[in-house]
Amino acid sequence: MKLPTKTLLLLLVITAMSFSSAIYIQRTFVYPELVELEAKADRKDVQRVAIGFDMVRNVINTLAYDYGVWDDTFEFLANPSEQYIASNLGIDNFLRHDFDVAILADRDGNIVWYGYVDLAAERFFPPDAYNPEELRPYFADPYRTRPGAPLSNSGIVNTTKGPLIFSSYSVLKSDETGESRGSLLFGRHVDQSIAEEVQDIVKMDFSFATLTPGENQQLKGKNLSWQYRDNNNRMDWYLRDIFDDPILTLSVQLDERAFNDSLIGKPILTALAVMMVSWMIIIITLNRVLVKPILKIGKHLFHIRSTGDYSARLNYRGNDEVGDLGNECDLLIQFIEVQQDELEKQSEKLHRLSIEDGLTGLANRRRFDQTLNSYWEISEREKYPLVLLMCDIDFFKQYNDHYGHQQGDEAIQAVAEVLRSATNRKTDLAARYGGEEFAVLLPNTEIEGAEIIAQRIHSLIKEKAIPHQLSTVSEELTMCVGIGISRNHSEIGKDELIEQADKALYLAKAAGRNQTAIYHDTDLIKKRANEVTS
């Protein structure tokens, strides 16, 4: 064989080997990493859609709690009245809060009242258009109790009218005491309006379809694994019902693929053409201009995947196609970082909703309990006192009955604004304890400081000048404040501190309201009249 032929064969072998190596590196290291990074971002996008549906359920859950744990609803189940329905469950209430099913049942599950609304037509359906009995199994059990909170049940179920997002609460008094008188269930059927609402929340386009009974039976009990996007950049997933069985198919439209997945790209073709010109040059330079950069990109992507640091950038400085690939990798990683940040913001928002009272913006009961535990440990370690103020609006039930639920909410919001203004230290915590009752934690504070805060609360309430015609102590809205203090945590516990403040609050009410009472460590209650004067 002649030398030129050998040279040509050698060139062909080297070219084939180089070409094969480039394809192998791309498909073995770079492309799989890109696909996995893309798949992670896609799954987070789909999870964002599921979170959007969960946020709709949380809204219905909050509404069901507000109606279920309420004296008016508690009284209605004992004495049903058209006035309650007209004031609280009229067509305007359904439209304003975006729910289309409401059911009230007694302790035995007998339907006391129900309503089914056509939200699009803004009217009630005829009574025979809906069978509320099919939702009986999902009522919160009124015969069971749970210390410190009402029983509830929520999720998605399939009905004869289609999938329903619902929430049910046992009906209790506003202070969550006593036995339940029955159950309340609010729901909203899954339709295009909910899909549009979720799309506005998550800023993504998707469609949904209800699974047929046959499809549901096939998928029931199966451990479904994540899929990859299809050729149309769509990914399907399933929304599950309260039995953890698939009920809805979600088809999410994803953004266009951020990288080129073709088998042979411009970099490889360019390298092949150069190798045809001079195999010696290609042999010498191939490792520097092609293999090493691709390996660097693959290593960089592997580092990002293994560490989760999406802020890292390759910053590849190249004017050729490998440089374009590096830049595309950076753009893809930047896109994933943005999606990650958005998901974290959504998670942060959900976390904030879990520790804040939705009506007032103050800390809710859960955050109050967490903060009390934290402050208790710190004050016990640092040997400083911890003060608790329990505040209650005087005659608020009469206020709510006279002025209505909406104005009652506005009054509670005004009181919350007063508590925010009265507690000006970053460590002070004002919380909505339940209904019209509030709690204020004052770390490293003595009784004198607590009295100043209490007096400030009374003064600011008086400045609000909120009319209260049914109050027997004033023509304006007033509050009672009970003060408890712990200086020696070895003698009393957190529950005793709350009990102190509650007893002091009771004394303030018994003494005529619109004043502050203090519980002292000697177990003697001392009333200090702080009636607000002009």
Number of C-alpha atoms within 10 A of each C-alpha: 5 7 8 9 10 11 12 14 12 13 19 15 12 17 21 13 12 22 17 13 13 21 16 13 15 21 14 12 18 22 20 15 21 23 16 14 18 21 17 15 21 24 19 17 24 23 15 23 25 18 19 22 22 17 16 18 20 20 16 24 23 13 16 24 24 14 21 29 25 17 18 19 26 22 16 17 21 12 9 14 11 10 11 15 17 12 13 18 16 16 20 14 15 24 16 8 11 17 22 23 22 22 21 25 22 19 18 12 17 13 17 15 15 19 21 24 22 15 17 8 8 13 16 17 15 10 11 8 11 16 13 19 11 11 15 15 9 18 24 24 22 24 14 11 14 8 8 9 13 23 22 23 16 23 20 25 19 19 13 9 11 13 19 22 25 27 28 28 27 34 35 28 21 20 16 20 13 9 16 25 22 28 33 29 30 27 24 24 20 20 13 11 13 16 18 15 14 23 18 12 17 20 14 17 16 19 14 18 13 18 18 11 9 9 12 15 13 11 15 15 12 10 7 11 6 11 12 16 19 10 8 10 14 17 22 19 20 20 17 16 18 15 12 12 17 23 26 21 16 20 18 22 19 19 13 9 14 14 16 12 13 8 10 13 12 12 16 19 12 12 18 17 12 15 22 15 10 11 20 13 12 23 15 10 13 18 13 11 15 19 18 12 18 21 16 16 24 23 15 19 27 18 14 18 16 9 9 11 12 19 12 15 17 14 11 17 11 14 8 13 15 21 18 15 20 24 19 15 24 21 15 20 25 16 16 20 18 15 17 17 12 16 18 12 12 17 14 12 11 15 11 14 16 16 18 19 19 15 13 18 17 23 25 23 19 15 18 22 15 12 16 18 12 12 19 20 13 15 18 17 10 10 13 17 20 25 22 24 31 28 26 27 21 24 18 22 18 15 21 17 13 14 15 14 15 10 13 19 16 13 21 20 16 16 26 20 16 20 26 19 15 21 19 11 11 6 13 15 22 23 27 28 22 16 20 21 19 24 26 26 22 24 21 18 18 16 17 9 13 21 19 12 20 28 19 18 25 24 19 18 21 17 12 15 12 15 15 21 15 18 16 12 15 14 13 18 24 29 26 29 32 28 29 26 25 25 18 15 18 8 9 12 13 14 8 14 21 20 15 26 26 22 20 27 29 18 23 27 20 9 16 14 26 22 24 29 29 26 24 17 15 6 8 9 15 14 17 13 14 19 17 16 7 6
